[in-house]
Amino acid sequence: LGRPEALARLRAGGAVGPATDVIAVHLDHDVPPGRELERRLAASGARAVPDGTTVLVGEYHALPDMPRRTLVLGGARSGKSVEAERRLESFPEVVYVATGGTRDGDAEWARRVGLHRERRPAGWRTVETCDLVPLLGADGPPLLIDCLALWLTDAMDRAGAWDDEVWAEHGRRQLGERTAELVAAVRATGRQVVLVSNEVGSGVVPATASGRRFRDELGRLNARVAGECEHVLLVVAGQASVLKE
């Protein structure tokens, strides 16, 4: 768990493949115990065995089930992005899809983006886009999409969904079509993908109609994407709870 880049190098060199039995060693008191340890290892396709276990070469063991589609939910500063990155850090190539883009003249936003980039492995490639359907439909390395809340903001911008009249006239329909395309792409993708989104609706009711609209649409989007994922996590105060596995 402390050296995921070592496993990534073995995968890159072909020494570890989909059928390789990966066993974690040198686990100390800094690692989480029990089910949390199993969950962390399974995200890397690895397992642990008790001290003193004799490992027989060629003996069959069921490999950890690595979900193809994972949704990580959480509030602001909950640790959801860190949890999502952790699930792919043992892979040599990852495409990090940043849906937030850039904001000219916003120094604080630039610092946030910089901190995200610094903690990612050097082999990861960043793509700044909200055009997710082609990426999900193409072959390639795993995708980490962060996040669906910013994707929805862009989709509502394009549909004019913030304006009540536009929303009633055609904005609802246009947003519904774009959301359906994304959900269908998540369902059909052949790539391993980890999606990040904000969990909303547990706090203060937004004061404006457009704010309530965004909250409602994000809740619906999260539910639909979760329905297409094999694995769903909720991160609260840096602790990940499994909602679906």
C-alpha positions in Angstrom: 0.0 0.0 0.0 2.9 2.3 0.6 4.5 1.7 -2.8 1.8 1.5 -5.5 4.3 2.8 -8.1 6.2 -0.4 -7.8 3.2 -2.5 -8.8 2.5 0.1 -11.6 6.1 -0.5 -13.0 5.5 -4.3 -12.9 2.3 -3.9 -14.8 4.0 -1.6 -17.3 6.7 -4.1 -17.9 4.3 -7.0 -18.4 5.4 -8.8 -15.2 1.9 -8.5 -13.7 -1.1 -9.2 -15.8 -4.9 -9.7 -15.3 -4.3 -13.3 -14.0 -1.3 -12.6 -11.7 -1.8 -13.4 -8.0 -0.4 -10.3 -6.3 0.3 -10.7 -2.6 1.0 -7.8 -0.2 3.9 -8.2 2.1 5.6 -6.0 4.8 2.2 -4.8 6.1 2.8 -2.8 9.3 0.6 -1.0 11.9 0.2 2.0 9.6 -2.2 0.1 7.3 -5.9 -0.1 8.1 -7.1 -3.5 9.5 -9.8 -6.0 8.4 -12.2 -5.2 5.7 -10.7 -1.8 5.0 -7.3 -3.4 4.3 -9.0 -6.0 2.0 -10.8 -3.1 0.1 -7.6 -1.1 -0.4 -5.7 -4.1 -1.6 -8.6 -5.2 -3.9 -8.5 -1.8 -5.6 -4.9 -2.7 -6.7 -5.8 -6.3 -7.6 -3.9 -7.7 -4.6 -4.6 -9.7 -1.5 -3.0 -10.4 1.9 -2.2 -13.7 3.6 -1.5 -14.5 7.3 2.1 -14.5 8.5 3.7 -17.9 7.9 1.6 -18.8 4.9 3.3 -21.1 2.4 2.6 -19.8 -1.1 2.5 -22.5 -3.8 3.4 -21.4 -7.3 0.7 -22.2 -9.7 -1.9 -22.9 -7.0 -5.3 -21.3 -8.0 -6.7 -18.5 -6.0 -9.7 -16.4 -7.0 -8.3 -12.9 -7.7 -9.8 -9.8 -6.1 -12.7 -8.5 -8.0 -11.6 -5.2 -9.5 -14.7 -3.3 -10.4 -14.7 -1.8 -13.9 -16.9 1.2 -12.9 -16.6 2.9 -9.6 -18.5 6.0 -8.3 -16.9 7.9 -5.4 -19.3 10.4 -3.6 -18.6 12.9 -0.9 -18.9 16.4 0.3 -16.4 19.3 0.0 -13.0 18.4 1.5 -14.2 14.9 2.4 -11.3 13.2 0.8 -13.3 11.8 -2.2 -10.7 12.8 -4.8 -7.9 11.2 -2.8 -9.9 8.0 -2.4 -10.6 8.0 -6.2 -6.9 8.5 -7.0 -6.0 5.7 -4.6 -8.0 3.2 -6.5 -5.9 3.7 -9.7 -2.5 4.5 -8.3 -1.1 1.0 -9.0 -1.7 1.4 -12.7 1.1 2.6 -15.0 -1.2 4.8 -17.2 -4.3 6.7 -16.2 -6.1 9.5 -18.0 -7.2 12.1 -15.4 -10.2 13.9 -16.8 -10.6 17.3 -15.2 -14.1 18.7 -15.8 -13.4 22.0 -14.0 -11.0 23.3 -16.7 -9.1 26.6 -16.1 -10.3 29.9 -14.8 -8.3 32.9 -16.0 -7.2 35.3 -13.3 -8.4 33.1 -10.4 -5.2 32.5 -8.4 -7.0 30.4 -5.7 -8.4 28.0 -8.3 -5.0 27.7 -9.9 -3.5 26.7 -6.5 -6.3 24.0 -6.1 -5.5 22.6 -9.5 -1.8 22.7 -8.8 -2.2 20.7 -5.6 -4.2 18.1 -7.4 -1.6 17.7 -10.1 1.3 17.4 -7.6 -0.1 14.4 -5.8 -0.9 12.4 -9.0 1.7 9.9 -10.2 4.0 11.2 -12.9 2.8 8.7 -15.5 -0.8 10.0 -15.4 -2.0 12.2 -18.3 -4.5 15.1 -17.7 -7.3 16.0 -20.1 -9.4 19.0 -19.4 -12.8 18.5 -20.9 -16.5 18.0 -20.2 -16.9 16.0 -23.4 -16.9 12.6 -21.6 -18.9 10.4 -24.0 -16.1 10.0 -26.6 -13.5 9.2 -23.9 -15.8 6.5 -22.4 -16.4 5.0 -25.8 -12.7 4.8 -26.8 -10.2 2.1 -25.9 -7.4 3.1 -23.6 -6.0 3.1 -20.0 -8.2 3.7 -17.0 -10.1 7.0 -16.7 -10.5 9.0 -13.5 -13.3 11.6 -14.0 -13.3 14.4 -11.4 -16.0 15.5 -11.1 -19.6 15.0 -12.2 -20.8 18.1 -10.4 -18.6 20.3 -12.6 -19.7 18.4 -15.6 -23.4 19.1 -14.7 -22.6 22.8 -14.2 -21.2 22.9 -17.8 -24.2 20.9 -19.1 -26.7 23.3 -17.4 -24.7 26.3 -18.9 -25.0 24.8 -22.4 -28.7 24.2 -22.0 -29.5 27.6 -20.4 -31.0 25.7 -17.5 -30.3 28.4 -14.9 -33.1 30.6 -16.4 -36.6 29.6 -15.4 -38.2 30.4 -18.8 -35.5 28.6 -20.8 -35.7 25.7 -18.4 -39.4 25.3 -19.0 -39.2 25.9 -22.7 -36.3 23.5 -23.7 -33.6 23.5 -21.1 -35.1 20.5 -19.2 -35.3 18.5 -22.3 -31.8 19.3 -23.5 -30.2 18.6 -20.1 -32.1 15.3 -20.0 -30.8 14.3 -23.3 -27.2 15.1 -22.4 -27.5 13.3 -19.1 -29.0 10.2 -20.8 -26.0 10.1 -23.2 -23.5 10.2 -20.4 -25.3 7.5 -18.4 -25.5 5.3 -21.5 -21.8 5.8 -22.1 -21.0 4.8 -18.6 -23.1 1.7 -19.1 -21.4 0.7 -22.4 -17.8 1.6 -21.6 -15.1 -1.1 -21.9 -12.6 1.0 -19.9 -11.9 0.9 -16.2 -13.4 4.1 -14.9 -13.6 5.9 -11.5 -16.0 8.8 -11.3 -16.1 11.4 -8.6 -19.2 13.5 -7.6 -20.4 15.6 -4.8 -23.1 14.2 -2.6 -25.8 16.9 -2.2 -29.1 17.4 -0.4 -28.1 16.8 3.2 -27.6 20.5 4.0 -29.4 23.8 3.7 -32.0 24.1 1.0 -30.7 26.5 -1.7 -32.3 29.9 -1.6 -32.9 30.2 -5.4 -34.8 28.2 -7.8 -31.7 27.6 -10.0 -29.8 26.4 -6.9 -32.5 23.9 -6.0 -32.6 22.8 -9.7 -28.9 22.1 -9.6 -29.1 20.2 -6.4 -32.0 18.1 -7.7 -30.4 17.3 -11.0 -27.1 16.4 -9.4 -28.9 14.0 -7.1 -30.7 12.4 -10.0 -27.4 12.2 -12.0 -25.6 10.5 -9.1 -28.4 8.0 -8.7 -28.4 7.1 -12.4 -24.6 6.8 -12.6 -24.5 4.7 -9.4 -27.0 2.3 -11.0 -24.5 1.6 -13.8 -21.5 1.1 -11.5 -20.4 -2.1 -9.8 -18.9 -0.3 -6.9 -20.1 2.9 -5.1 -18.3 4.6 -2.1 -19.4 7.5 0.1 -16.5 9.4 1.7 -17.1 11.3 4.9 -14.3 12.9 7.0 -11.7 11.0 5.0 -13.4 7.6 5.7 -14.8 5.6 2.9 -18.0 3.6 3.4 -19.0 1.0 0.8 -22.6 1.6 -0.5 -22.5 -1.0 -3.3 -20.1 -3.8 -4.1 
